[in-house]
Amino acid sequence: MTDRQAEAPGPFARMNATHKLFVCLAAVFVSCLLLGDVIGGKTIPTPLGPISVGIIPFPITFLLTDVVNDFYGRRGARFLTLLGFAMAVLAWVVLQVGTTLPAHASTYFTQSEFEKIFGGSAQLFVASMIAYLLGQFLDIQVFQFWKALTRSRHLWLRATGSTLLSQIVDTVVINVVFWGWTASSNPESFLGKMAFGERWSWVFAKVGREYGIKVVVAILLTPAVYAIHSFVVRVLGIQPDAHEAPAGRGGA
């Protein structure tokens, strides 16, 4: 080993604050995405009616998408979205393998319990991934549209506006595909015992409740968006990515 090689900094030492921030944001993003997928099949009571417990971590993914979109641009947000998709596929494959393997007599979960909670179904995975990809890519496009139109002003508009629109797609798709299709396929289940019209009334009432909650959450998260933005700029010294030129105009 030469003296120059010995003195050369390692890969981690060459990472600056911008790189490390992206790793941290991606780690939290993927964690919330996977947790939302795993726990999403459980509904919890609210004064408005039952909602999926997956509504707890998923708003964080849209918040982080907006942060990445602002500081790393459209390409960074797309990379994060595809990374989350790849990790979801990996998690699903591992869960399927774990479910297929036979349980020992000492197991804490019975085989049927493990299958229902962690095994999931192809329909649930397809529903969550379709909703995720459509919602995320729409969020990215709308965020960049408002950022270009306002020339990087009005952070609240591009963050909240993009989330509200993308959450419509996400909420409708996951509820229609999973709750209207998979969860009602068992004739002995809660939805399976309902008549066709009653079942879809329940599903779309759930869509309305969950979207309404997401609207409130998106608005309440606006101060968090500003706080994260301020921390990254003032403490970490990282500046937002330049806005794109509005359609039909010259450079920014």
C-alpha positions as CSV (number, residue, x, y, z in Angstrom):
1,M,0.0,0.0,0.0
2,T,1.4,3.4,-1.0
3,D,1.5,6.4,1.3
4,R,-1.1,8.1,-0.9
5,Q,-3.4,5.1,-0.6
6,A,-2.9,5.0,3.2
7,E,-3.8,8.7,3.5
8,A,-6.8,8.6,1.2
9,P,-10.1,8.9,3.1
10,G,-12.4,5.9,3.1
11,P,-15.8,6.0,1.3
12,F,-17.7,7.1,4.4
13,A,-15.3,10.0,5.0
14,R,-15.9,11.2,1.5
15,M,-19.7,11.4,2.2
16,N,-20.7,15.0,2.9
17,A,-23.8,16.2,4.8
18,T,-25.9,16.1,1.6
19,H,-25.2,12.4,1.1
20,K,-25.7,11.5,4.8
21,L,-29.0,13.4,4.9
22,F,-30.3,11.4,1.9
23,V,-29.4,8.1,3.6
24,C,-31.2,9.1,6.8
25,L,-34.3,10.3,4.9
26,A,-34.3,7.1,2.8
27,A,-34.0,4.9,6.0
28,V,-37.0,6.6,7.7
29,F,-39.0,6.5,4.4
30,V,-38.5,2.8,3.8
31,S,-39.2,1.9,7.4
32,C,-42.5,3.8,7.4
33,L,-43.4,2.3,4.1
34,L,-42.8,-1.3,5.2
35,L,-44.5,-0.8,8.5
36,G,-47.5,0.7,6.8
37,D,-47.7,-2.4,4.5
38,V,-47.4,-4.9,7.4
39,I,-49.9,-3.3,9.8
40,G,-52.3,-1.9,7.1
41,G,-54.7,-4.9,7.4
42,K,-55.9,-3.9,10.9
43,T,-58.7,-1.4,11.3
44,I,-59.1,0.7,14.4
45,P,-62.2,2.5,15.7
46,T,-62.6,6.3,15.5
47,P,-65.5,8.6,16.2
48,L,-65.9,8.8,12.4
49,G,-65.8,5.0,11.9
50,P,-63.1,2.3,11.3
51,I,-59.9,3.3,9.6
52,S,-56.7,1.4,8.7
53,V,-53.9,1.6,11.3
54,G,-51.6,2.0,8.3
55,I,-52.7,5.6,8.2
56,I,-50.2,6.3,11.0
57,P,-46.9,5.8,9.2
58,F,-47.9,6.5,5.6
59,P,-48.2,10.3,5.9
60,I,-44.6,10.4,6.9
61,T,-43.6,8.9,3.6
62,F,-45.3,11.7,1.7
63,L,-43.7,14.3,4.0
64,L,-40.3,12.8,3.3
65,T,-41.0,12.6,-0.4
66,D,-41.6,16.4,-0.4
67,V,-38.4,17.0,1.6
68,V,-36.4,14.9,-0.9
69,N,-38.2,16.5,-3.8
70,D,-37.2,20.0,-2.6
71,F,-33.6,19.3,-1.8
72,Y,-32.7,16.6,-4.3
73,G,-35.1,17.4,-7.2
74,R,-37.3,15.2,-9.3
75,R,-34.6,12.6,-9.9
76,G,-33.8,12.2,-6.2
77,A,-37.5,11.8,-5.3
78,R,-38.0,9.2,-8.1
79,F,-34.9,7.3,-6.9
80,L,-36.3,7.2,-3.4
81,T,-39.7,6.0,-4.7
82,L,-38.1,3.2,-6.7
83,L,-35.9,2.3,-3.7
84,G,-38.9,2.0,-1.5
85,F,-40.6,-0.2,-4.1
86,A,-37.6,-2.5,-4.3
87,M,-37.4,-2.8,-0.6
88,A,-41.1,-3.6,-0.4
89,V,-40.6,-6.4,-3.0
90,L,-37.7,-7.7,-1.0
91,A,-39.7,-7.6,2.3
92,W,-42.7,-9.4,0.6
93,V,-40.5,-12.1,-0.7
94,V,-38.9,-12.7,2.7
95,L,-42.3,-12.8,4.4
96,Q,-43.6,-15.3,1.8
97,V,-40.6,-17.5,2.4
98,G,-41.0,-17.2,6.2
99,T,-44.7,-18.1,5.9
100,T,-44.1,-21.1,3.7
101,L,-41.6,-22.7,6.0
102,P,-43.3,-25.1,8.5
103,A,-43.7,-24.0,12.1
104,H,-42.1,-25.9,15.0
105,A,-44.0,-26.9,18.1
106,S,-42.2,-24.2,20.1
107,T,-43.5,-21.4,17.8
108,Y,-45.0,-18.4,19.4
109,F,-47.4,-17.7,16.5
110,T,-49.3,-20.6,15.1
111,Q,-48.9,-21.2,11.4
112,S,-52.4,-19.8,10.6
113,E,-51.8,-16.7,12.7
114,F,-48.4,-16.1,11.0
115,E,-49.9,-16.6,7.6
116,K,-52.7,-14.1,8.2
117,I,-50.6,-11.4,9.8
118,F,-47.3,-11.6,7.9
119,G,-47.9,-13.8,4.9
120,G,-50.3,-11.4,3.4
121,S,-51.7,-12.0,-0.1
122,A,-50.7,-11.2,-3.6
123,Q,-53.8,-9.0,-3.9
124,L,-52.8,-6.9,-0.8
125,F,-49.2,-6.5,-2.1
126,V,-50.4,-5.6,-5.6
127,A,-52.9,-3.1,-4.1
128,S,-50.4,-1.4,-1.9
129,M,-47.7,-1.2,-4.6
130,I,-50.1,0.2,-7.2
131,A,-51.4,2.8,-4.7
132,Y,-47.8,3.6,-3.6
133,L,-46.4,4.1,-7.1
134,L,-49.3,6.1,-8.5
135,G,-49.5,8.3,-5.3
136,Q,-45.7,8.9,-5.1
137,F,-45.2,9.7,-8.8
138,L,-48.2,12.0,-8.8
139,D,-46.9,13.7,-5.6
140,I,-43.5,14.3,-7.3
141,Q,-45.0,15.8,-10.4
142,V,-47.4,18.1,-8.7
143,F,-44.7,19.2,-6.2
144,Q,-42.4,20.2,-9.0
145,F,-45.2,21.9,-10.9
146,W,-46.0,24.2,-8.0
147,K,-42.3,24.7,-7.2
148,A,-41.6,25.8,-10.8
149,L,-44.8,27.9,-11.0
150,T,-44.0,29.8,-7.7
151,R,-40.3,29.9,-8.4
152,S,-39.5,28.0,-5.2
153,R,-41.7,30.3,-3.0
154,H,-44.7,29.2,-0.9
155,L,-43.3,25.9,0.4
156,W,-46.6,25.2,2.1
157,L,-48.4,25.2,-1.3
158,R,-46.2,22.7,-3.1
159,A,-45.9,20.4,0.0
160,T,-49.6,20.4,1.1
161,G,-51.0,20.7,-2.5
162,S,-49.1,17.8,-3.8
163,T,-49.9,15.6,-0.9
164,L,-53.6,16.3,-1.0
165,L,-53.9,15.3,-4.6
166,S,-51.7,12.3,-4.5
167,Q,-53.5,11.0,-1.4
168,I,-56.8,10.8,-3.3
169,V,-55.2,8.3,-5.7
170,D,-53.5,6.4,-2.9
171,T,-56.5,6.1,-0.7
172,V,-58.9,5.1,-3.4
173,V,-56.7,2.5,-5.0
174,I,-55.7,0.7,-1.7
175,N,-59.2,0.6,-0.4
176,V,-60.9,-0.5,-3.7
177,V,-58.3,-3.2,-4.5
178,F,-57.7,-4.6,-1.0
179,W,-60.9,-4.0,1.0
180,G,-63.3,-4.2,-2.0
181,W,-61.6,-7.3,-3.5
182,T,-59.3,-9.2,-1.2
183,A,-60.9,-8.6,2.2
184,S,-64.4,-9.5,0.9
185,S,-63.4,-12.7,-0.9
186,N,-63.9,-14.8,2.2
187,P,-67.7,-15.3,2.6
188,E,-67.3,-15.6,6.3
189,S,-65.4,-12.3,6.8
190,F,-67.0,-9.0,7.9
191,L,-67.2,-7.7,4.3
192,G,-67.9,-11.1,2.8
193,K,-71.2,-11.3,4.7
194,M,-72.4,-8.0,3.2
195,A,-74.5,-7.5,0.1
196,F,-72.7,-6.1,-2.9
197,G,-74.1,-2.5,-2.6
198,E,-73.6,-2.5,1.2
199,R,-70.0,-3.6,0.9
200,W,-69.0,-0.9,-1.6
201,S,-70.9,1.7,0.5
202,W,-68.7,0.7,3.4
203,V,-65.5,0.8,1.3
204,F,-66.1,4.3,-0.1
205,A,-67.2,5.6,3.3
206,K,-63.9,4.3,4.6
207,V,-62.2,6.1,1.7
208,G,-63.9,9.4,2.6
209,R,-62.9,9.0,6.3
210,E,-59.3,8.2,5.6
211,Y,-58.9,10.9,3.0
212,G,-60.4,13.5,5.4
213,I,-58.0,12.4,8.1
214,K,-55.1,12.6,5.6
215,V,-56.1,16.2,4.7
216,V,-56.1,17.2,8.3
217,V,-52.8,15.5,8.9
218,A,-51.2,17.1,5.8
219,I,-52.2,20.5,7.1
220,L,-51.0,19.8,10.6
221,L,-47.6,18.5,9.2
222,T,-47.0,21.9,7.4
223,P,-45.1,23.3,10.4
224,A,-43.0,20.1,10.4
225,V,-42.1,20.7,6.7
226,Y,-40.9,24.2,7.5
227,A,-39.0,23.0,10.5
228,I,-37.2,20.3,8.6
229,H,-36.5,22.7,5.7
230,S,-35.1,25.3,8.1
231,F,-33.0,22.7,9.9
232,V,-31.5,21.4,6.7
233,V,-30.7,24.8,5.4
234,R,-29.5,26.5,8.5
235,V,-27.9,23.7,10.5
236,L,-26.7,21.3,7.8
237,G,-26.0,24.1,5.3
238,I,-27.7,22.3,2.4
239,Q,-29.6,24.4,-0.1
240,P,-32.7,23.2,-1.9
241,D,-32.5,22.0,-5.5
242,A,-33.1,24.8,-8.0
243,H,-36.7,24.9,-9.4
244,E,-37.4,23.9,-12.9
245,A,-38.4,26.3,-15.6
246,P,-42.2,26.7,-15.8
247,A,-43.8,25.1,-18.8
248,G,-43.5,27.4,-21.9
249,R,-40.8,29.6,-20.3
250,G,-37.0,29.8,-20.5
251,G,-34.6,28.8,-17.8
252,A,-35.2,29.4,-14.1
